[in-house]
Amino acid sequence: MATFQISNTVGEIVRDRPSLSRLFEQAKVDYCCGGKKTLDEACRNKGIDPQTFLAQLEAIANSNTEIEMNVATLSLTKLADHIEQTHHAYLHTELPRLEKMVTKVAAVHGEKEPRLHQIKDIFLAVSQELETHLQKEEKILFPMIRQLESSDTVPSFHCGTIANPVHQMEFEHDEAGIALGHLSQLTDNYTPPEWACNTYRAMLDGLLNFEQDMHQHIHKENNVLFPKASALEKIKAN
């Protein structure tokens, strides 16, 4: 029987029970970039009663009979592989498709709905930043993490310590989180107007899926992969 405390961080809760991310998504409680906040703090920031939300979490956790993939049990190498094969692969495919859609919808409907131009500008900017971000992880940070796990001692990294690129990635995650918040606001939480064409609706659906995947992606890195890698580096340094 699952039990949680309002003193648990939201990142810890989703790390241990990934399916509960759905409830956090519905309540707009940030469990990825804001994963270090306690459940009490995160709920109060959203005007939600912590004890009521805690009861909902426990009810869902205890009624869920699905076998979940708990990424916290994976080795660092397998977790890095999983993130690349799942979330990075998704972004490599989806970002170009969404870039075309936001550009097209803004061009066709931007006069009627001026916010579409802002949506296009924000998405194109975050997409470009993410392409660079993914390269940094795939070419620099993730190979460092794999090397750290396979070595008996701490390897001699060019950046000194693994904490340095981790801090940079977390900063870039925060920036992406801000952009996602703007997109959600500008699209009325991805709700299409009655007159929206099928392309407009498909764009909003794509942006919603993009947001949800990014939340899972950032959560797995910020709250699982990076802390485990940093902890292992400290252990091997002693």
Order of alpha helices (4+ residues) and beta strands (2+ residues): alpha-alpha-alpha-alpha-alpha-alpha-alpha-alpha-alpha-alpha-alpha
